[in-house]
Amino acid sequence: MSALMTETVNELLSDAFAGHLRQLAREKAKEYQTNTPFPNIYFDDFLPPHVAKAALRDFPQPKQLRWSEFDDKNQAKLAFDTAEKLPASIREVLYFFNSRPMLQFLEELSGIQGLIPDPYFVGGGVHQIKPGGFLEVHADFNRHTKLKLDRRLNVLLYLNQNWNEEYGGHFELWNQDATASVRKILPLFNRLAMFSTTSTSYHGHPTPLACPPDRTRKSIAVYYYTNGRPEEEVRDGHSTLFRGADEPPAHFSGMKKAIRAITPPILMEAVTRSKRV
């Protein structure tokens, strides 16, 4: 590990920075938990300046990595989640986001205890949107299929220096039936946005990006999980739910459980077999 990266890691994991995060969580917990349309908040100048500047300096260009490219009616974006193949300056930020001090900060701020980080960074890592790109309003997948855990928090760190309002790229939070935008957050440099995820926490970047052709919208994304979630939030496992796509009603999961409870096992087995045919 280089001397520079050792310095970065030591600073992020220092007692001073952990203390700063604890104080921030205590001061902002009520605001986070009561914000609308669902718990959310953002912080400017979140990381030490030189750490954020190094991550931006080393942020891979669109042709530097084998990005996963999404280009359909719901999205036009690039994503890369293999942390060990990213530059050290970005990799160390990702690893810090999965560290104990960060988890303690997130638990106190959100009120969600027992948070578990994702070592695979599924769906997270680094994201990049080119001019004209967008991400339709959606609710995220609610279960980590490998870890069998419930998705509870999204954390997004933006790395867009000298970003003008007219460039767009606002992170939008929508109401629970995805009919209206309630809050818009400009993706400014070293701004960290976070929110609690449920099957109705609709959000996105639906307006095509209008930045100059030599610019892109850059971000680091990390997600957190728990073993179980409040009963009122429980739904059957689902992938990303895009606005306008067919979606089961909120009570659908409860209805299915009730049907299973009163249906004789032999009939349930017959139904399962018929679905496989």
KEVO-110051 format. One record per atom (N, C-alpha, C): residue in three letters; y, z, x. Coordinates in steps of 0.1 Angstrom, whole numbers, padded with zeros to 4 digits, always signed. Last residue first. Layout:
% residues N
alaYZX...
% end
This chain:
% residues 277
val-0265-0156-0442val-0271-0169-0444val-0261-0181-0443arg-0251-0133-0440arg-0255-0139-0428arg-0261-0153-0430lys-0247-0125-0466lys-0235-0129-0459lys-0239-0136-0445ser-0272-0116-0473ser-0267-0129-0480ser-0255-0134-0472arg-0274-0093-0460arg-0283-0104-0456arg-0277-0117-0461thr-0256-0077-0474thr-0254-0080-0460thr-0262-0092-0455val-0269-0076-0499val-0256-0082-0498val-0253-0086-0483ala-0291-0061-0492ala-0293-0075-0497ala-0280-0082-0496glu-0280-0037-0484glu-0287-0045-0474glu-0289-0059-0479met-0270-0029-0509met-0261-0031-0498met-0267-0040-0487leu-0294-0025-0522leu-0285-0035-0527leu-0275-0039-0516ile-0305-0003-0508ile-0312-0015-0509ile-0304-0027-0513pro-0286+0018-0512pro-0287+0011-0499pro-0295-0002-0500pro-0266+0015-0542pro-0279+0019-0536pro-0280+0011-0523thr-0232+0023-0543thr-0242+0013-0543thr-0254+0017-0536ile-0213+0042-0539ile-0220+0043-0552ile-0231+0032-0553ala-0202+0038-0513ala-0207+0051-0517ala-0215+0052-0529arg-0193+0012-0514arg-0205+0015-0506arg-0211+0029-0510ile-0171+0016-0531ile-0182+0007-0535ile-0194+0010-0527ala-0155+0032-0514ala-0160+0037-0527ala-0171+0029-0532lys-0149+0014-0493lys-0157+0026-0491lys-0163+0032-0503lys-0135-0006-0507lys-0148-0009-0501lys-0156+0003-0498met-0112+0009-0514met-0121+0004-0525met-0135+0001-0519gly-0101+0014-0489gly-0106+0025-0497gly-0115+0021-0508ser-0094-0012-0482ser-0104-0005-0474ser-0109+0007-0482phe-0074-0019-0501phe-0087-0026-0501phe-0098-0018-0493his-0049-0010-0504his-0060-0001-0509his-0073-0007-0507ala-0033-0031-0494ala-0034-0019-0486ala-0046-0009-0491pro-0051-0063-0499pro-0041-0052-0502pro-0044-0039-0495pro-0057-0086-0472pro-0062-0077-0482pro-0051-0067-0486glu-0039-0116-0467glu-0041-0102-0463glu-0046-0094-0474asp-0031-0148-0456asp-0038-0140-0466asp-0041-0126-0460ala+0002-0150-0442ala-0012-0152-0442ala-0019-0144-0452gly+0028-0141-0443gly+0025-0152-0451gly+0010-0155-0451arg+0029-0128-0411arg+0036-0130-0423arg+0032-0142-0431phe-0003-0121-0396phe+0010-0128-0396phe+0016-0129-0410leu-0021-0097-0382leu-0017-0102-0396leu-0004-0108-0396thr-0046-0097-0357thr-0031-0098-0360thr-0029-0104-0374ser-0076-0083-0371ser-0069-0089-0361ser-0054-0090-0365his-0089-0052-0383his-0084-0065-0385his-0077-0070-0373gly-0110-0027-0398gly-0105-0034-0386gly-0100-0048-0389asp-0096-0012-0428asp-0107-0019-0421asp-0101-0025-0409arg-0074+0015-0423arg-0077+0002-0429arg-0090-0003-0422val-0055+0045-0425val-0068+0039-0423val-0070+0026-0430glu-0033+0060-0431glu-0031+0047-0423glu-0044+0040-0421glu-0041+0082-0444glu-0033+0073-0452glu-0030+0060-0444glu-0054+0097-0424glu-0062+0090-0435glu-0054+0080-0442pro-0043+0091-0390pro-0041+0098-0403pro-0048+0090-0415arg-0071+0082-0368arg-0057+0082-0372arg-0055+0088-0386gly-0093+0079-0339gly-0090+0082-0353gly-0075+0082-0356asn-0084+0084-0310asn-0097+0084-0316asn-0095+0089-0330thr-0056+0062-0302thr-0062+0075-0304thr-0076+0073-0310tyr-0036+0042-0279tyr-0046+0044-0289tyr-0050+0059-0291tyr-0011+0019-0268tyr-0018+0032-0268tyr-0026+0034-0280tyr+0000-0008-0247tyr-0003-0003-0260tyr-0012+0010-0259val+0027-0026-0232val+0016-0017-0230val+0013-0010-0244ala+0044-0053-0217ala+0039-0047-0229ala+0027-0038-0226ile+0073-0067-0203ile+0060-0060-0200ile+0056-0052-0213ser+0090-0098-0205ser+0087-0085-0210ser+0074-0080-0204lys+0115-0124-0207lys+0104-0117-0200lys+0103-0103-0205arg+0124-0155-0217arg+0125-0141-0222arg+0113-0134-0216thr+0140-0177-0192thr+0129-0173-0201thr+0131-0159-0206arg+0161-0204-0181arg+0158-0190-0184arg+0146-0188-0193asp+0168-0230-0179asp+0163-0224-0167asp+0160-0209-0169pro+0179-0237-0204pro+0166-0242-0201pro+0160-0236-0188pro+0194-0208-0220pro+0194-0220-0212pro+0180-0224-0208cys+0180-0196-0253cys+0186-0194-0239cys+0186-0207-0232ala+0170-0194-0278ala+0181-0203-0276ala+0188-0201-0262leu+0139-0192-0295leu+0147-0187-0284leu+0158-0198-0280pro+0135-0191-0330pro+0133-0198-0317pro+0143-0194-0307thr+0130-0161-0347thr+0139-0171-0345thr+0137-0178-0331pro+0110-0140-0346pro+0108-0152-0354pro+0117-0163-0352his+0096-0118-0332his+0107-0126-0326his+0107-0139-0333gly+0084-0088-0349gly+0083-0101-0342gly+0096-0106-0336his+0067-0068-0373his+0077-0070-0363his+0075-0084-0357tyr+0054-0043-0395tyr+0057-0057-0392tyr+0069-0059-0383ser+0033-0022-0400ser+0045-0021-0391ser+0048-0036-0386thr+0010-0021-0415thr+0022-0026-0422thr+0035-0025-0413ser-0010-0010-0401ser-0013-0023-0406ser-0001-0029-0414thr+0010+0005-0374thr+0000+0006-0385thr-0002-0008-0390thr+0024+0019-0345thr+0018+0007-0351thr+0008+0011-0362ser+0057+0029-0336ser+0043+0033-0341ser+0037+0021-0348phe+0075+0016-0308phe+0073+0019-0322phe+0059+0022-0325met+0100+0009-0283met+0087+0014-0287met+0087+0017-0302ala+0117-0006-0256ala+0116-0004-0270ala+0102+0001-0273leu+0138-0003-0228leu+0124+0000-0233leu+0125+0002-0248arg+0156-0024-0207arg+0156-0017-0220arg+0141-0015-0225asn+0159-0039-0184asn+0155-0025-0183asn+0157-0017-0196phe+0179-0062-0200phe+0173-0058-0188phe+0171-0043-0187leu+0174-0067-0236leu+0182-0066-0224leu+0174-0060-0212pro+0168-0081-0262pro+0158-0077-0251pro+0165-0077-0238leu+0182-0065-0291leu+0183-0075-0280leu+0175-0071-0268ile+0167-0057-0321ile+0170-0052-0307ile+0171-0063-0297lys+0173-0052-0355lys+0171-0061-0344lys+0176-0055-0331arg+0158-0041-0386arg+0165-0037-0373arg+0162-0048-0363val+0149-0053-0408val+0156-0041-0410val+0164-0037-0397ser+0142-0083-0425ser+0144-0077-0412ser+0153-0065-0414ala+0119-0086-0453ala+0133-0085-0448ala+0133-0078-0434thr+0093-0088-0460thr+0102-0097-0467thr+0116-0096-0461ala+0070-0072-0453ala+0074-0084-0444ala+0083-0093-0452asp+0065-0049-0465asp+0059-0061-0471asp+0064-0074-0464gln+0078-0030-0449gln+0063-0030-0449gln+0057-0041-0457asn+0104-0047-0429asn+0099-0038-0439asn+0084-0040-0441trp+0106-0053-0393trp+0107-0057-0407trp+0101-0046-0417leu+0123-0056-0364leu+0115-0047-0371leu+0117-0050-0386glu+0126-0079-0337glu+0129-0075-0350glu+0119-0066-0357phe+0141-0086-0307phe+0129-0079-0312phe+0133-0074-0326his+0159-0116-0301his+0159-0102-0306his+0145-0098-0311gly+0163-0141-0291gly+0151-0133-0286gly+0151-0119-0291gly+0196-0151-0282gly+0186-0147-0292gly+0175-0139-0286tyr+0218-0160-0269tyr+0204-0165-0264tyr+0194-0161-0274glu+0240-0147-0278glu+0237-0160-0284glu+0224-0166-0279glu+0241-0124-0262glu+0237-0123-0276glu+0233-0137-0282asn+0228-0129-0229asn+0238-0130-0239asn+0233-0129-0253trp+0217-0111-0202trp+0212-0118-0214trp+0223-0117-0225asn+0216-0102-0175asn+0227-0110-0180asn+0223-0118-0192gln+0180-0101-0173gln+0193-0097-0168gln+0204-0107-0173asn+0154-0089-0188asn+0162-0101-0190asn+0177-0097-0186leu+0130-0074-0193leu+0135-0077-0180leu+0143-0090-0180tyr+0118-0048-0214tyr+0124-0061-0212tyr+0131-0062-0198leu+0089-0032-0224leu+0100-0032-0214leu+0105-0046-0211leu+0074-0017-0251leu+0079-0030-0245leu+0090-0028-0236val+0047-0002-0266val+0058+0000-0257val+0061-0013-0250asn+0032+0009-0296asn+0035-0003-0287asn+0047+0001-0278leu+0006+0030-0308leu+0019+0028-0302leu+0020+0015-0294arg-0020+0029-0319arg-0010+0038-0325arg+0004+0035-0320arg-0053+0017-0327arg-0040+0014-0320arg-0029+0022-0327asp-0082+0035-0323asp-0072+0031-0332asp-0059+0028-0325leu-0112+0023-0305leu-0101+0033-0307leu-0091+0026-0317lys-0133+0010-0291lys-0135+0016-0305lys-0125+0026-0308leu-0131-0004-0268leu-0130+0010-0267leu-0133+0017-0280lys-0133-0031-0278lys-0142-0026-0267lys-0142-0011-0267thr-0115-0033-0299thr-0129-0036-0302thr-0138-0031-0291his-0091-0013-0311his-0095-0019-0298his-0110-0021-0299arg-0075-0021-0342arg-0086-0015-0335arg-0089-0021-0321asn-0055-0036-0353asn-0054-0021-0355asn-0066-0014-0348phe-0032-0062-0344phe-0046-0057-0346phe-0046-0042-0345asp+0001-0058-0359asp-0008-0060-0348asp-0023-0057-0352ala+0019-0079-0381ala+0014-0065-0378ala+0002-0067-0369his+0047-0102-0377his+0032-0098-0379his+0030-0083-0377val+0067-0130-0375val+0066-0116-0379val+0051-0113-0382glu+0061-0152-0346glu+0063-0149-0361glu+0061-0135-0364leu+0078-0158-0319leu+0066-0150-0323leu+0069-0146-0337phe+0088-0186-0298phe+0090-0176-0309phe+0077-0168-0311gly+0107-0210-0278gly+0095-0202-0282gly+0099-0192-0292gly+0130-0222-0271gly+0124-0227-0282gly+0112-0220-0287pro+0124-0214-0237pro+0134-0218-0247pro+0126-0226-0258lys+0094-0192-0234lys+0103-0203-0229lys+0113-0207-0240ile+0085-0160-0228ile+0087-0170-0239ile+0098-0180-0233gln+0059-0139-0217gln+0071-0147-0213gln+0072-0158-0224his+0045-0107-0208his+0047-0118-0217his+0059-0126-0213val+0020-0088-0191val+0033-0095-0191val+0033-0106-0201gly+0002-0064-0209gly+0005-0070-0196gly+0019-0076-0195gly-0017-0070-0239gly-0005-0065-0232gly-0003-0072-0219gly-0041-0077-0248gly-0030-0082-0256gly-0016-0078-0249val-0054-0050-0231val-0057-0060-0240val-0045-0064-0248phe-0055-0034-0207phe-0042-0040-0212phe-0044-0051-0221tyr-0076-0019-0198tyr-0078-0034-0199tyr-0065-0041-0202pro-0070+0007-0201pro-0071+0002-0188pro-0072-0013-0187asp-0049+0021-0224asp-0058+0010-0223asp-0059+0004-0209pro-0046+0056-0230pro-0041+0043-0225pro-0052+0033-0225ile-0044+0077-0258ile-0053+0072-0248ile-0048+0058-0243leu-0031+0107-0271leu-0029+0093-0268leu-0038+0089-0257gly-0030+0133-0283gly-0043+0127-0279gly-0042+0112-0276gln-0005+0131-0310gln-0013+0138-0299gln-0026+0130-0295ile+0025+0120-0319ile+0011+0116-0319ile+0004+0122-0307gly+0052+0124-0316gly+0044+0134-0324gly+0029+0131-0325ser+0067+0108-0300ser+0062+0102-0313ser+0056+0113-0322leu+0075+0125-0279leu+0085+0117-0286leu+0080+0113-0300glu+0051+0136-0270glu+0062+0145-0275glu+0072+0137-0283glu+0037+0113-0263glu+0032+0122-0273glu+0043+0131-0279leu+0053+0101-0243leu+0051+0094-0256leu+0046+0104-0267phe+0052+0121-0223phe+0065+0117-0228phe+0063+0110-0242gln+0025+0120-0217gln+0031+0133-0222gln+0044+0130-0229leu+0022+0094-0207leu+0015+0098-0220leu+0021+0111-0226met+0038+0096-0184met+0042+0087-0195met+0035+0091-0208pro+0023+0115-0169pro+0037+0118-0173pro+0042+0109-0184arg-0003+0102-0167arg-0001+0114-0175arg+0013+0117-0178ser+0000+0065-0170ser-0002+0078-0163ser+0001+0090-0172asn+0005+0040-0179asn-0008+0046-0183asn-0010+0059-0176phe+0028+0033-0167phe+0028+0034-0181phe+0015+0040-0186phe+0019+0030-0140phe+0027+0042-0144phe+0027+0044-0159tyr+0006+0006-0142tyr-0002+0017-0140tyr+0006+0030-0143leu+0029-0010-0147leu+0019-0010-0157leu+0010+0003-0155val+0042-0006-0122val+0049-0002-0135val+0038-0001-0146glu+0024-0017-0105glu+0026-0003-0104glu+0034+0002-0116arg+0025-0044-0112arg+0013-0037-0114arg+0015-0022-0114ile+0051-0051-0103ile+0048-0051-0118ile+0036-0043-0120ser+0048-0049-0076ser+0060-0042-0082ser+0058-0041-0097ala+0026-0064-0069ala+0025-0050-0068ala+0036-0043-0076pro+0019-0092-0092pro+0026-0086-0080pro+0026-0071-0081leu-0014-0093-0107leu+0000-0093-0108leu+0007-0088-0095lys-0041-0088-0107lys-0036-0101-0102lys-0021-0103-0102glu-0045-0064-0121glu-0047-0064-0106glu-0043-0077-0100ala-0040-0070-0148ala-0030-0063-0140ala-0032-0064-0125thr-0042-0095-0168thr-0050-0090-0157thr-0041-0083-0146asp-0027-0106-0189asp-0031-0092-0190asp-0040-0087-0178phe-0002-0127-0200phe-0012-0125-0189phe-0015-0110-0188ala+0012-0153-0220ala+0008-0139-0218ala-0002-0138-0207leu+0037-0172-0237leu+0028-0170-0226leu+0024-0155-0224lys+0042-0188-0269lys+0045-0178-0259lys+0034-0178-0248ala+0048-0193-0300ala+0048-0202-0288ala+0052-0192-0277gln+0033-0189-0333gln+0038-0184-0320gln+0039-0195-0309asn+0023-0199-0356asn+0028-0185-0356asn+0034-0181-0343lys+0015-0225-0352lys+0025-0223-0363lys+0031-0209-0362asp+0011-0224-0316asp+0007-0228-0330asp+0018-0225-0340asp+0003-0215-0287asp+0012-0225-0292asp+0007-0230-0306phe-0001-0196-0260phe-0003-0196-0274phe+0008-0205-0280glu-0018-0194-0230glu-0007-0200-0237glu-0010-0201-0252ser-0023-0172-0204ser-0028-0176-0217ser-0017-0181-0225trp-0016-0185-0171trp-0012-0177-0183trp-0021-0181-0195arg-0022-0185-0142arg-0030-0191-0153arg-0028-0183-0165leu+0010-0186-0126leu-0002-0179-0130leu-0010-0188-0140gln+0032-0202-0122gln+0027-0194-0111gln+0014-0187-0114lys+0046-0214-0142lys+0036-0222-0135lys+0029-0215-0123pro+0065-0195-0152pro+0054-0201-0161pro+0043-0209-0153gln+0067-0170-0126gln+0072-0181-0133gln+0061-0187-0142pro+0063-0134-0125pro+0058-0148-0123pro+0064-0158-0132phe+0086-0112-0111phe+0080-0117-0123phe+0076-0131-0122asp+0099-0102-0089asp+0086-0107-0087asp+0079-0112-0100arg+0124-0094-0100arg+0123-0103-0088arg+0110-0109-0087leu+0116-0075-0119leu+0122-0088-0123leu+0121-0098-0112ala+0106-0055-0103ala+0097-0061-0113ala+0102-0075-0117ala+0129-0049-0089ala+0118-0054-0081ala+0108-0061-0091lys+0145-0038-0110lys+0149-0050-0103lys+0138-0057-0095ala+0130-0015-0117ala+0132-0026-0126ala+0136-0039-0119val+0134-0001-0093val+0120-0004-0097val+0121-0016-0107his+0161+0003-0091his+0155-0006-0081his+0140-0010-0085pro+0167+0020-0114pro+0172+0006-0112pro+0164-0003-0102pro+0140+0036-0130pro+0150+0036-0119pro+0154+0022-0116leu+0138+0026-0165leu+0132+0028-0152leu+0143+0030-0141phe+0158+0024-0186phe+0146+0034-0186phe+0140+0037-0173asp+0183+0014-0195asp+0181+0019-0181asp+0169+0029-0180asp+0180+0024-0230asp+0185+0016-0219asp+0183+0022-0206phe+0155+0026-0254phe+0162+0033-0243phe+0167+0023-0233tyr+0148+0027-0289tyr+0148+0020-0276tyr+0157+0028-0267ile+0123+0033-0316ile+0135+0037-0308ile+0136+0027-0296asn+0106+0042-0346asn+0109+0033-0335asn+0121+0038-0328pro+0087+0045-0375pro+0091+0052-0363pro+0094+0042-0352phe+0100+0020-0398phe+0089+0029-0393phe+0093+0035-0380pro+0124+0008-0401pro+0115+0009-0413pro+0102+0017-0410thr+0139+0040-0394thr+0133+0030-0403thr+0133+0016-0397asn+0134+0072-0378asn+0140+0058-0378asn+0132+0049-0388thr+0121+0095-0375thr+0127+0093-0388thr+0134+0079-0389gln+0111+0096-0349gln+0101+0098-0360gln+0107+0096-0374tyr+0134+0093-0333tyr+0122+0083-0333tyr+0114+0084-0345glu+0149+0116-0339glu+0154+0102-0341glu+0143+0092-0342lys+0131+0136-0330lys+0135+0135-0344lys+0140+0121-0348ala+0130+0130-0302ala+0118+0130-0310ala+0122+0128-0325lys+0151+0131-0284lys+0150+0119-0292lys+0138+0119-0302glu+0149+0154-0268glu+0162+0151-0275glu+0161+0140-0285arg+0123+0154-0259arg+0128+0165-0267arg+0140+0161-0275ala+0124+0130-0243ala+0115+0131-0255ala+0119+0142-0264leu+0142+0137-0224leu+0145+0126-0232leu+0136+0127-0245gln+0128+0158-0211gln+0141+0161-0217gln+0144+0150-0227arg+0106+0143-0201arg+0104+0154-0210arg+0117+0157-0218leu+0119+0125-0183leu+0112+0120-0195leu+0110+0131-0205his+0129+0143-0164his+0138+0135-0172his+0132+0130-0184gly+0105+0153-0154gly+0114+0162-0161gly+0124+0154-0169ala+0095+0130-0142ala+0088+0136-0153ala+0096+0145-0161phe+0114+0128-0122phe+0114+0117-0132phe+0106+0122-0144ala+0109+0151-0107ala+0122+0148-0113ala+0122+0138-0124asp+0083+0149-0099asp+0086+0160-0109asp+0100+0157-0115ser+0072+0115-0097ser+0079+0127-0092ser+0081+0137-0103leu+0063+0090-0103leu+0054+0102-0105leu+0060+0115-0101leu+0083+0073-0095leu+0079+0073-0109leu+0070+0085-0112glu+0083+0079-0067glu+0095+0082-0076glu+0091+0083-0090asn+0058+0071-0058asn+0062+0085-0056asn+0074+0089-0066val+0060+0044-0063val+0050+0052-0070val+0054+0067-0070thr+0081+0036-0046thr+0082+0034-0060thr+0072+0043-0068glu+0070+0043-0021glu+0083+0049-0025glu+0084+0048-0040thr+0049+0026-0020thr+0046+0040-0020thr+0058+0048-0025met+0062+0002-0020met+0055+0005-0032met+0051+0020-0032leu+0074+0003+0006leu+0082+0002-0006leu+0075+0006-0018ala+0051+0004+0022ala+0060+0016+0022ala+0069+0015+0010ser+0022-0009+0006ser+0034-0010+0014ser+0042+0003+0013met-0012+0000+0009met+0000+0000+0000met+0012+0000+0009
% end
